[in-house]
Amino acid sequence: MGIFAFKLPDIGEGVVEGEVVEWMVSVGDSVKEDDPILSVMTDKATVEIPSPTDGTVKSLVGEPGTVLAVGQVCIEFETDGESSSPAPVEEIADEVTEPEPAPEVEPEVTPEPVVKPAPAPVAKPTSVAVEAPGARALASPAVRQRARESGIELSTVAGSGPAGRITHADLDSWKEAGSPVAAAGPSRTALSGVTEVPVIGLRRKIAESMTASYTTIPHFSYFEEVDITDLETLRVHLNASRKEGQPKLTYLPFIMQGLVRALGENPVCNALYDDEKGVVSRHEAIHLGIATQTDRGLYVPVVKHVEAQDIWSSASEMQRVSQAARDGTAGLEELTGSTFTITSLGRMGGLGATPIINKPEVGILGVHNAVDTPVVRNGQIVIRKMLRLSSSWDHRVVDGWDGAVLVQRLKTLLENPATIFM
């Protein structure tokens, strides 16, 4: 019998640490080699670590949220004989009854969400007097006369004045509500619970990334409205005549193909800025990140080499990588390498937004929903399908003029969709 101390392996791509997302095993579990044991999040992606050996789980290091260094012991197994795994092994003789375990790193234990009850609220005295049966309601002669003329029984009206005196405002409230019960409003209970949610895993990575982007990049935003009436006609036609196996087209593949033209003509916008080295890398290849909301948080899978794709392959690849992100099966290659990002608010719509740049990129495009809108064309008010675009740019390397030129070029292409393919 021996003890196998398994260290967090080198995941590659310069990763030096990983955050524990989930343990798939517990102490005492029997596992086989290659069984999944641990899910770890790095700066690049979430990686599932398989078991290096057959054995029984003896100890685990770290709760979800704990950051482990590459090469740090993360799990220990009890094994029979020598392990075939190349990982470091601590063999302990059978005759030793009390084996000395490998030194453990004290885990950073993150508490589960806890609801802390606040002190019970102290009841405040009310200004409404409670009248005994048959008691005369307090009100001025003018209020009494108005109540008689309106057919209101003063004994059913709650007074808000001094000592519970009924005012004209109380009569108005009674009439608006329609009944004494409704006038008083439904019974309400003061709530005092507080839920603490640890910011760990992907949520912490998003927080760190957004903080780094927003605090180091001077953003400027630019908004535009695009008439996509003709584009919608083309989209409907293409969907109706698509071949078997071709995906259903949304607006995004058209926007992706439009960006191929617009970014190719404005290479300053298809770039990465290394602010530590002071170098801007302008890319010929167009790798579009597609911000995708999942039940685990926001991921940005990447459609590579959009410039080499037609609209059908763009749509297919976008659907593939987005679904992989939602399923949690997207690999490192599919989650890195973007040169420009699209974030779609879709059905949420909205009049505008200020999207945060996906650092080290220098620009991001936000796409809102398309809405039938009255607009003026040739002096006449007509209904057109309008799509709003929001964009943000890194003002250190992209001038306001350059950002506006790109959005205007994209607008022209989308409003004249045949030119996207010419």
C-alpha positions as a printed Julia matrix, in Angstrom:
422×3 Matrix{Float64}:
   0.0    0.0     0.0
   1.37   3.4    -0.88
   0.45   7.1    -0.91
   0.37   8.84   -4.28
   0.69  12.64   -3.94
  -0.58  14.16   -7.19
   0.51  17.68   -8.04
  -1.4   20.17  -10.19
   0.05  19.56  -13.67
   1.43  22.13  -16.1
  -1.61  22.98  -18.23
   0.5   24.88  -20.77
   0.25  28.33  -22.39
   2.33  29.86  -19.58
  -0.26  29.05  -16.9
   1.3   29.12  -13.41
  -1.8   28.66  -11.24
  -5.4   27.51  -11.38
  -8.53  28.09   -9.34
 -10.45  25.11   -8.04
 -13.89  25.18   -9.67
 -15.25  21.76   -8.68
 -14.1   18.49   -7.16
 -15.66  15.48   -8.9
 -14.52  13.14   -6.1
 -14.64  13.04   -2.31
 -12.38  11.54    0.34
 -12.94   7.78    0.4
 -14.02   7.5    -3.24
 -12.45   4.81   -5.41
 -11.28   6.09   -8.79
  -9.82   4.6   -11.92
  -7.06   6.09  -14.03
  -8.39   8.84  -16.34
 -11.57   9.34  -14.3
 -12.29  13.1   -13.98
 -11.33  14.3   -10.51
 -10.98  18.08  -10.62
 -12.11  21.09  -12.67
  -9.62  23.98  -12.64
 -10.01  27.48  -14.08
  -6.99  29.29  -15.45
  -6.65  32.69  -17.09
  -7.33  30.94  -20.4
 -10.03  28.35  -19.86
 -11.6   25.78  -17.55
  -9.69  22.5   -17.66
 -10.81  19.09  -16.4
  -8.02  17.13  -14.69
  -8.17  13.3   -14.95
  -6.94  10.88  -12.31
  -3.36   9.75  -12.94
  -3.85   6.37  -11.25
  -6.21   3.81   -9.75
  -6.75   4.25   -6.04
  -8.79   5.61   -3.17
  -8.96   9.33   -2.46
  -7.16  10.01    0.82
  -7.21  13.82    0.95
  -8.09  16.88   -1.11
  -6.44  20.3    -1.05
  -8.62  23.34   -1.56
 -12.29  24.19   -1.68
 -13.92  25.78   -4.77
 -12.35  29.21   -5.09
  -8.92  28.16   -3.81
  -6.03  29.11   -6.09
  -3.4   26.35   -6.45
   0.05  26.79   -7.96
   1.22  24.47  -10.74
   3.31  21.77   -9.04
   1.41  22.02   -5.75
  -0.06  18.83   -4.29
  -3.81  18.92   -4.85
  -4.93  15.36   -4.08
  -3.56  12.21   -2.43
  -4.47   8.61   -3.29
  -3.98   5.34   -1.5
  -2.72   2.91   -4.13
  -1.8   -0.75   -4.39
   1.82  -1.22   -5.44
   3.7    1.26   -7.57
   1.86   3.75   -9.73
   2.46   3.82  -13.46
   1.92   7.58  -13.52
   4.95   9.79  -14.21
   3.78  12.18  -11.5
   5.84  12.3    -8.27
   4.96   9.44   -5.96
   5.54   9.08   -2.23
   5.76   5.36   -1.5
   5.14   4.32    2.08
   5.97   0.79    3.31
   3.1   -1.49    4.3
   4.56  -2.09    7.74
   4.32   1.56    8.7
   1.04   1.84   10.53
   0.93   5.62   10.75
   2.2    7.03    7.45
   3.27  10.63    7.45
   1.27  12.36    4.74
   2.81  14.76    2.28
   2.73  18.31    3.55
  -0.48  20.01    2.6
  -0.94  23.6     1.6
  -3.49  25.26    3.77
  -6.51  25.83    1.49
  -8.21  29.14    1.2
 -11.64  28.1     2.33
 -14.4   30.1     0.76
 -17.64  30.0     2.77
 -20.87  28.89    1.24
 -23.5   31.61    0.76
 -24.88  32.43    4.18
 -28.03  34.34    4.93
 -27.44  36.6     7.91
 -30.59  37.66    9.68
 -30.63  41.29   10.71
 -32.06  42.41   14.06
 -35.82  42.44   14.14
 -37.16  45.88   13.22
 -38.54  47.95   16.01
 -42.15  48.88   15.45
 -42.69  52.6    15.02
 -45.74  54.28   16.47
 -48.36  55.17   13.91
 -50.15  58.47   13.73
 -53.5   56.81   12.93
 -55.73  56.69   15.97
 -57.76  53.57   16.74
 -61.32  54.48   17.45
 -63.56  52.6    19.79
 -66.86  51.34   18.37
 -69.32  54.21   18.04
 -66.63  56.86   18.57
 -66.9   60.0    16.48
 -64.22  60.33   13.78
 -61.99  63.39   14.0
 -62.45  65.66   10.98
 -63.02  69.3    10.15
 -66.53  70.5     9.13
 -65.37  70.88    5.53
 -64.1   67.29    5.44
 -67.35  66.03    7.0
 -69.45  67.88    4.44
 -67.38  66.53    1.56
 -67.67  62.99    2.99
 -71.49  63.31    3.21
 -71.69  64.62   -0.36
 -69.5   61.74   -1.57
 -71.32  59.07    0.42
 -68.22  58.18    2.43
 -68.61  56.81    5.94
 -65.88  58.52    7.95
 -65.58  55.55   10.32
 -64.13  53.54    7.41
 -61.42  56.11    6.59
 -57.98  55.94    8.21
 -56.88  59.4     9.31
 -53.31  60.52    8.74
 -53.52  63.87   10.53
 -52.66  64.67   14.15
 -54.38  62.3    16.59
 -55.8   60.4    13.6
 -57.68  63.38   12.15
 -59.11  62.69    8.69
 -57.96  65.06    5.95
 -59.04  65.78    2.39
 -56.06  63.72    1.23
 -57.39  60.74    3.2
 -60.72  61.05    1.39
 -58.89  61.17   -1.95
 -56.96  58.01   -1.06
 -60.16  56.26   -0.02
 -61.9   57.17   -3.28
 -58.93  56.16   -5.45
 -58.68  52.79   -3.73
 -62.43  52.15   -3.9
 -62.73  50.47   -0.49
 -61.38  50.8     3.03
 -59.31  47.62    2.69
 -57.79  48.64   -0.63
 -57.22  52.19    0.63
 -55.09  50.86    3.43
 -53.11  48.78    0.91
 -51.96  45.17    1.2
 -50.14  44.05    4.29
 -46.37  44.27    3.82
 -43.53  42.66    5.74
 -40.12  44.24    6.27
 -37.35  41.98    4.95
 -33.95  41.81    6.6
 -32.04  38.85    5.15
 -28.63  39.28    3.5
 -27.12  36.64    1.21
 -23.34  36.58    0.84
 -22.21  35.1    -2.49
 -18.47  34.35   -2.84
 -16.98  35.86   -5.98
 -15.06  32.83   -7.24
 -14.45  30.9   -10.43
 -15.53  32.52  -13.67
 -17.22  35.39  -11.84
 -13.88  36.34  -10.28
 -12.09  36.04  -13.64
 -14.69  38.3   -15.26
 -14.34  40.82  -12.42
 -10.54  40.86  -12.75
 -10.67  41.13  -16.54
 -13.24  43.92  -16.56
 -11.37  45.85  -13.87
  -8.09  45.57  -15.8
  -9.81  46.7   -18.99
 -11.79  49.59  -17.57
  -9.04  50.96  -15.35
  -6.25  50.84  -17.94
  -8.11  51.58  -21.2
  -9.55  55.06  -21.83
 -12.8   54.03  -23.5
 -14.77  56.18  -25.87
 -18.09  55.03  -27.28
 -19.84  55.65  -30.58
 -23.47  54.88  -31.45
 -25.27  54.48  -34.76
 -28.63  53.36  -36.13
 -28.75  51.18  -39.25
 -31.66  50.63  -41.64
 -31.61  46.86  -42.24
 -34.95  46.6   -44.05
 -33.27  45.33  -47.24
 -30.96  43.09  -45.23
 -33.98  41.51  -43.55
 -35.52  40.8   -46.96
 -32.3   39.1   -48.07
 -32.02  37.15  -44.81
 -35.57  35.81  -45.12
 -34.94  34.84  -48.74
 -31.69  33.02  -47.94
 -33.27  31.14  -45.03
 -36.18  30.09  -47.2
 -33.88  28.75  -49.93
 -31.06  27.31  -47.84
 -29.8   23.84  -48.6
 -29.93  20.86  -46.29
 -27.33  21.21  -43.55
 -27.0   24.96  -43.9
 -27.71  26.89  -40.68
 -30.51  29.4   -40.23
 -29.1   32.88  -40.61
 -29.44  35.56  -37.94
 -28.13  39.1   -38.34
 -24.76  38.26  -36.79
 -23.28  36.37  -39.79
 -24.05  39.39  -42.0
 -22.41  41.68  -39.44
 -19.4   39.33  -39.27
 -19.0   39.42  -43.04
 -19.47  43.19  -43.03
 -16.73  43.5   -40.42
 -14.38  41.53  -42.67
 -14.66  44.37  -45.21
 -14.69  47.2   -42.68
 -11.79  45.92  -40.54
  -9.76  45.08  -43.63
 -10.06  48.7   -44.72
  -9.35  50.01  -41.2
  -6.58  47.77  -39.81
  -6.01  50.09  -36.85
  -9.25  48.68  -35.41
  -8.28  45.01  -35.88
  -5.37  45.09  -33.5
  -4.01  44.1   -30.1
  -2.24  46.61  -27.85
   0.51  45.42  -25.52
   0.62  48.41  -23.2
   3.61  47.05  -21.24
   5.77  46.85  -24.37
   4.11  49.82  -26.04
   3.44  47.84  -29.23
   0.28  47.68  -31.35
  -0.03  44.49  -33.44
  -2.31  44.98  -36.44
  -3.61  41.65  -37.71
  -4.5   40.68  -41.25
  -6.48  37.67  -40.02
  -9.88  38.5   -38.57
 -10.66  36.39  -35.51
 -14.0   37.48  -34.08
 -14.84  36.87  -30.44
 -18.57  36.27  -29.9
 -19.58  37.19  -26.34
 -21.81  34.32  -25.18
 -23.88  34.22  -22.0
 -23.91  30.81  -20.31
 -25.3   29.5   -17.04
 -21.71  29.68  -15.72
 -21.13  33.29  -16.78
 -19.91  35.17  -19.83
 -17.54  33.41  -22.25
 -16.04  34.74  -25.49
 -15.54  31.86  -27.94
 -13.7   32.81  -31.12
 -14.51  32.3   -34.79
 -11.11  32.12  -36.46
 -10.29  33.42  -39.96
 -13.68  34.89  -40.78
 -12.01  36.53  -43.8
 -11.7   33.05  -45.36
 -15.34  32.07  -44.79
 -18.61  32.67  -46.6
 -21.76  33.62  -44.74
 -22.89  30.01  -44.28
 -19.6   28.81  -42.81
 -19.46  31.9   -40.59
 -22.91  31.09  -39.24
 -22.04  27.41  -38.72
 -18.78  28.12  -36.92
 -20.36  30.82  -34.76
 -23.09  28.4   -33.69
 -20.56  25.65  -33.03
 -18.21  27.62  -30.77
 -21.08  29.37  -28.98
 -22.76  26.06  -28.22
 -19.45  24.61  -27.04
 -19.12  27.54  -24.63
 -22.65  26.96  -23.32
 -22.04  23.22  -22.94
 -18.71  23.75  -21.21
 -16.87  21.75  -23.88
 -15.0   24.65  -25.52
 -11.26  24.13  -25.47
  -8.46  26.63  -25.0
  -8.07  27.07  -28.76
 -11.73  28.07  -29.07
 -11.63  30.59  -26.23
  -8.48  32.56  -27.11
  -6.95  34.47  -30.0
  -9.65  37.0   -30.9
  -8.67  40.28  -32.58
 -12.08  41.98  -32.28
 -15.22  41.16  -30.29
 -18.96  41.33  -30.98
 -21.36  41.41  -28.05
 -25.04  41.0   -28.88
 -27.77  42.13  -26.53
 -30.27  40.38  -28.8
 -33.81  40.39  -27.5
 -32.85  42.56  -24.53
 -32.67  45.43  -27.0
 -32.03  48.79  -25.39
 -31.3   52.19  -26.87
 -27.57  51.99  -26.34
 -24.76  50.58  -24.22
 -21.09  51.18  -23.47
 -19.47  47.73  -23.95
 -16.14  47.16  -22.19
 -13.25  46.24  -24.47
 -11.93  42.69  -24.35
  -8.31  43.56  -23.52
  -5.81  43.54  -25.29
  -8.13  44.24  -28.23
  -8.74  47.87  -29.14
 -12.42  47.81  -30.05
 -15.74  46.07  -29.44
 -19.11  46.22  -31.21
 -22.43  45.93  -29.38
 -25.47  44.82  -31.43
 -29.0   45.61  -30.24
 -32.31  44.21  -31.49
 -34.0   45.25  -34.73
 -37.2   47.27  -34.3
 -39.81  48.51  -36.76
 -39.46  52.28  -36.49
 -41.12  55.28  -38.18
 -38.45  57.19  -40.13
 -38.44  59.96  -42.75
 -37.48  58.92  -46.29
 -37.89  61.29  -49.22
 -40.01  63.59  -47.07
 -42.42  60.82  -46.09
 -42.81  58.97  -42.8
 -42.41  55.24  -43.43
 -41.83  52.16  -41.27
 -38.33  50.7   -41.56
 -36.52  47.99  -39.61
 -33.8   49.74  -37.63
 -30.85  48.15  -35.82
 -28.83  50.06  -33.23
 -25.08  49.58  -32.85
 -22.94  50.58  -29.88
 -19.15  50.51  -30.05
 -16.26  51.23  -27.68
 -12.65  51.97  -28.62
  -9.26  52.22  -26.94
  -8.56  55.93  -27.3
  -4.83  55.39  -26.75
  -4.45  53.82  -30.2
  -7.79  54.38  -31.98
  -8.81  57.97  -32.7
 -12.48  58.9   -32.57
 -12.4   59.44  -36.32
 -11.13  55.91  -36.96
 -13.8   54.3   -34.8
 -16.54  56.37  -36.45
 -15.23  55.56  -39.95
 -15.38  51.83  -39.26
 -18.94  51.96  -37.89
 -20.09  54.13  -40.8
 -18.51  51.71  -43.29
 -20.29  48.82  -41.6
 -23.56  50.79  -41.69
 -23.2   51.34  -45.45
 -22.54  47.66  -46.05
 -25.52  46.49  -43.97
 -27.88  49.0   -45.57
 -26.76  47.81  -49.01
 -26.31  44.09  -48.25
 -25.37  43.05  -51.79
 -22.12  45.01  -51.39
 -21.07  42.72  -48.53
 -20.54  39.98  -51.07
 -19.04  42.07  -53.9
